[in-house]
Amino acid sequence: MREYSFLFEGMPYLIVSPKDIGIKQEINETGKTFEENALLKAKAYASLSNLTTLADDSGLEVDALNGEPGVRSARYAGEGAPQAKLIEYLLQKLSGIPWGERDARFKCAIAIASPDGEMITCHGECQGIITFEPKGKEGFGYDPVFYLPELDKTMAELTMKEKNKVSHRGKAARKARRYLELYGQE
C-alpha cells in the first residue's frame, strides 16, 4: 500500500485496501503465473467492492534455480516465513553458485478490473544478481540480496524514489497509471 500510494500520488483516486472498506475475504493465489494471480485477485475484489480494483502479484526468478522461487516467492521458505528466513533459504539454495551464475529478475503483473468485468494487465521486470549476503535496510522481501549492477547497490540500499524508477513494480505501475489516466477521463 505504501509503495502504491507513492506510485499513484497525484491521481484522482482514493487508494484503499480491502480491509479499509470492510472486506475480510482473502483471495488464494492459485494461478501458475504472476498474471493469473493478479487477475484472480483484481476480479474477485472488484466484484466484492463494486470498485475499480488494482491487484498485483510479483516475485523473484533466479536462473540458477530454474526460475524459483517464482510465484511462490513469499512462501519459498514456508508459509508466513519472515524476510530473514526467506533470504537465508534462498542463499542456502544458491550455496556454491558463483557470481557469474546468479542472474535473477523481479517480475510484477498488475491487473486492473472494473466491476463490469473489464480487465487489463500491465507487466514490469527488473534484472539483477543475487548477492552472497544481505546489504541495505530499505524495501522488503528479497531486496537486500538483489543487486543492481547499473546502480552498484542492492534494491534495499535505494530510497523509495530511486527504487520506483527501476523496480519491476514501478515499471508495471507506470503502465497502469497511464491506463488509469485514460480510463478516468472517460
DRENVO-622842 format. One record per atom (N, C-alpha, C, O): residue in one letter; x, y, z. Coordinates in steps of 0.1 Angstrom, whole numbers, plus 5000, padded with zeros to 4 digits. Layout:
AXYZ ...
//
This chain:
M500849885000 M500050005000 M500950135000 M500650224993 R501950125008 R502850245009 R503450274995 R503550384991 E503950164988 E504550184975 E503550234965 E503850324957 Y502350174965 Y501350224955 Y500850364958 Y500550434949 S500750404971 S500350534974 S501450634968 S501050744963 F502650594969 F503750684963 F503650684948 F503750784942 L503450564942 L503450544927 L502250614921 L502350664909 F501150624928 F499950684922 F499650824928 F498550874927 E500650884934 E500451014940 E500051114930 E500551114919 G499051194934 G498551304925 G497451254916 G496951344908 M497151134916 M496051084907 M494651104914 M494651114927 P493651124907 P492251154913 P491551024918 P490451004915 Y492350934925 Y491750814930 Y492150804945 Y493250854949 L491250754953 L491450724967 L491950584967 L491150494963 I493150554972 I493650424972 I493350364986 I493650414996 V492550254986 V492150184998 V492450034997 V492549974986 S492649975008 S492849825008 S491549755011 S490649825015 P491449635008 P490149565011 P489749585026 P488649605029 K490749575035 K490549595049 K489949735052 K489049745060 D490449835045 D489949975047 D488449985044 D487750065050 I487949905035 I486449915032 I485649795037 I484549765033 G486249725047 G485549615054 G485449485047 G484749395051 I486349455037 I486449325031 I487449245038 I488649285039 K487049135044 K487949045051 K488348925043 K489348855047 Q487748895032 Q487948775024 Q489348785018 Q489748885012 E490148675020 E491448665013 E491248585000 E490448495000 I491948624990 I491848554977 I493048474976 I494248524976 N492948344974 N494048254973 N494748264960 N494048274949 E496048274960 E496848284947 E497048144942 E498048074945 T496148094934 T496147964929 T496747954914 T496847844908 G497048074909 G497548074895 G498948024894 G499648014903 K499247994881 K500647934879 K501548044874 K502748024873 T501048174872 T501848284868 T501548404876 T500448414883 F502348504876 F502148634883 F500848694878 F500048744885 E500648694864 E499548754858 E498248684862 E497248744865 E498248554862 E497048474867 E496648514881 E495448534884 N497548524890 N497248564904 N496748704905 N495848724912 A497348794898 A496948934898 A495448944893 A494649014899 L495248874882 L493848874876 L492848814886 L491748874888 L493148704892 L492248644902 L491848744913 L490748754916 K492848804919 K492648904930 K491849024925 K490949064932 A492249084914 A491549204909 A490149174906 A489249254910 K489849074899 K488449034895 K487649014908 K486549064909 A488148934917 A487448904929 A487149024938 A486049054942 Y488149114940 Y487949234948 Y487149334941 Y486349414948 A487149344928 A486249434921 A484849394922 A483949474924 S484549264922 S483249214924 S482749234939 S481649274941 L483649214948 L483249224962 L483049374966 L482249404975 S483849464960 S483749604964 S482949694955 S482549804959 N482649644943 N481949724933 N482849854929 N482249954926 L484149834930 L485049944927 L486049894917 L486349784916 T486649994909 T487749954901 T488849914910 T489149984919 T489449804907 T490449734916 T491749714909 T491749664898 L492749744916 L494149714911 L494749604921 L494649624933 A495249504915 A495849394923 A497149354916 A497249364904 D498149314924 D499349264917 D499849134923 D499349094933 D500749074916 D501548964921 D502948984915 D503049024904 S503848954924 S505248984919 S506148884927 S505748824937 G507348874922 G508248784928 G509548774921 G509848854911 L510448684926 L511748674921 L511948544913 L511448444917 E512648554902 E513048434895 E514548434894 E515248534890 V515148324897 V516648304897 V516948204887 V516548084887 D517848234877 D518148144866 D518748014871 D518447914867 A519748024881 A520447904886 A519447814893 A519847694895 L518247854897 L517347774904 L516147744894 L515047714899 N516347754881 N515347724871 N514047804873 N512947754872 G514247934877 G513148024878 G512548034892 G511648104895 E513047944902 E512547954915 E513048084921 E514048144917 P512348144931 P511148094937 P509848124930 P508848064932 G509848214920 G508748244911 G507448284919 G507548364928 V506348224915 V505048264921 V504948224936 V504048264943 R505948144940 R505948104955 R506948194963 R507348154974 S507348304957 S508448384963 S508148414978 S509048404986 A506948454982 A506648494995 A506548365004 A506648385017 R506348254998 R506148125006 R507348035004 R507247915008 Y508448074998 Y509547994994 Y510147915006 Y510547805005 A510247985017 A510847925029 A509747875039 A510047845050 G508547865034 G507447815042 G506447925044 G506748045044 E505147885046 E504047985048 E504348075060 E504648035071 G504348205057 G504448305068 G505948325072 G506148395082 A506848275065 A508248295069 A508648435068 A508348505059 P509448485078 P509848625078 P510948655068 P511548555062 Q511148775065 Q512148815054 Q513448755056 Q514048705047 A513948755068 A515348695071 A515348555067 A516348505062 K514348475070 K514248335067 K514148315052 K514848225047 L513448395045 L513348385030 L514748405024 L515148335015 I515448505029 I516748535023 I517748425027 I518548385018 E517748385039 E518548275043 E518348145035 E519348085030 Y517148115032 Y516747995024 Y517248015010 Y517847915004 L517048125004 L517448154990 L518948144990 L519548074980 L519748204999 L521148194998 L521748055001 L522748014995 Q521047975009 Q521447835010 Q521247754997 Q522147684993 K520147784990 K519947714977 K520947754967 K521247674958 L521547874968 L522547924959 L523947904964 L524947944957 S524047834975 S525447804980 S526247734970 S525847634964 G527447784968 G528347724958 G528147774944 G528947734935 I527147854941 I526947914928 I527748034927 I527548124935 P528648044917 P529548164915 P528748284911 P527648274905 W529448404913 W528848534910 W528248534895 W527148584893 G528948494886 G528548494872 G527348414868 G526848424857 E526848334878 E525748244875 E524548274885 E523748184887 R524548394890 R523448424900 R522448534894 R521848604902 D522348534881 D521448624875 D519948594879 D519548484881 A519248704881 A517848694886 A517048814880 A517548904875 R515748804882 R514848914879 R513748924888 R513248814893 F513249044891 F512049064898 F510949084887 F511249154877 K509849024888 K508749044879 K507449084886 K507249044898 C506749174880 C505449214886 C504349224875 C504649264864 A503249174878 A502049184870 A500949254878 A500649224889 I500449364872 I499349444878 I498149414870 I498149434858 A497049384876 A495749364870 A494849474875 A494849504887 I494149534865 I493149634869 I491749574864 I491649544852 A490849564873 A489449514869 A488449614873 A488449674884 S487449634864 S486349714868 S485149624872 S485149514869 P484249684880 P483149604884 P482349544873 P481649434875 D482349604861 D481649544850 D482349434842 D481949384832 G483549394847 G484249284842 G485449324832 G486149234828 E485649444829 E486749484821 E488049464828 E488149504840 M489049404822 M490349384829 M491449404819 M491349374807 I492549454825 I493849474817 I494949434827 I494749424839 T496049394821 T497249374829 T498449454824 T498549484812 C499349484833 C500549564830 C501649484836 C501549434847 H502849484829 H503949404834 H505149494836 H505349584829 G506049454845 G507349514847 G508349414851 G507949314858 E509549434848 E510649344851 E511949424854 E512149524849 C512749364863 C513949434867 C515049324868 C514849224876 Q516149334861 Q517249244861 Q518249274872 Q518549394874 G518849174877 G519849184888 G520649064890 G520548964882 I521349064901 I522148944905 I521948924920 I521849024928 I521848804924 I521748764938 I523048774945 I524048704941 T523148854955 T524448874963 T524748754972 T523848664973 F525848744978 F526248644987 F525748675001 F525648575010 E525448795004 E524948835018 E524048955016 E524249035007 P523148975026 P522249095025 P522949225027 P523949235034 K522449335021 K523049465023 K521949565021 K521249565011 G521749655030 G520749765030 G519649735039 G519349625043 K518949845042 K517849835052 K516449865046 K515449855053 E516349915034 E515049965029 E514449845022 E514949735020 G513149865017 G512449765010 G512049645018 G511849655030 F511749535011 F511249425018 F511549295010 F512149314999 G511149185014 G511449055007 G512849035004 G513749035013 Y513149014991 Y514548984987 Y515349104984 Y516549084979 D514849224986 D515549344982 D517049354987 D517849394980 P517349305000 P518749315004 P519749224997 P520949244998 V519249124989 V520149044982 V520049054967 V520648984959 F519249154962 F519049174948 F519949294944 F519549414946 Y521049264937 Y522049364933 Y521749424919 Y521449344910 L521849554918 L521549614905 L522949674900 L523449774905 P523549604891 P524949634886 P525049784881 P526049854884 E523949834874 E524049964869 E524050074880 E524450184877 L523550044892 L523550134903 L524550104913 L524850184923 D525149984912 D526149934922 D525549934936 D526249974946 K524349894937 K523649884950 K522649774950 K522249724939 T522249724962 T521149634962 T519849714962 T519849834965 M518749654960 M517449714960 M517149774974 M516549884975 A517649714984 A517449764998 A518349885002 A518149935013 E519249924993 E520050044995 E519550164988 E520050274989 L518450144981 L517850254974 L516750324982 L516050264990 T516550454980 T515450524985 T514150474978 T514250414967 M513050504983 M511750474977 M511750534963 M511250464953 K512150654961 K512050724949 K513050654939 K512650634927 E514250624943 E515150554934 E514650414930 E514750374918 K514150344940 K513650214937 K512450214927 K512450134918 N511550304929 N510450314920 N510750344905 N510050314896 K511950404903 K512450434890 K512850314882 K512750304870 V513450214890 V514050094883 V513349964886 V513549864879 S512449964896 S511849834900 S510849774891 S510249854883 H510649654892 H509549584884 H508249644887 H507449664878 R507949664900 R506649724904 R506549864899 R505449904894 G507549944899 G507550084894 G507250084879 G506450164874 K507949994872 K507649984857 K506249944854 K505650004845 A505749844861 A504349804858 A503349914863 A502349934856 A503649974874 A502750084879 A502750204870 A501650264868 R503850234863 R503750344854 R502850314842 R502150404837 K502850194838 K501950144827 K500450154832 K499650204825 A500250104844 A498950104850 A498450254852 A497250284850 R499350334856 R498950474858 R498550544845 R497550614845 R499250514834 R498850564821 R497450514817 R496650594812 Y497150394820 Y495850334817 Y494850404825 Y493750444820 L495050424838 L494050484847 L493850634844 L492750684845 E494850704839 E494750844835 E493750844823 E492950934823 L493850754814 L492950754802 L491550704806 L490550764803 Y491550604814 Y490250544819 Y489450644827 Y488250654826 G490150714836 G489550814844 G488950934837 G488151004843 Q489350954825 Q488851064817 Q487551034809 Q486951124803 E487250904809 E486050864801 E484750894808 E483750864803 
//
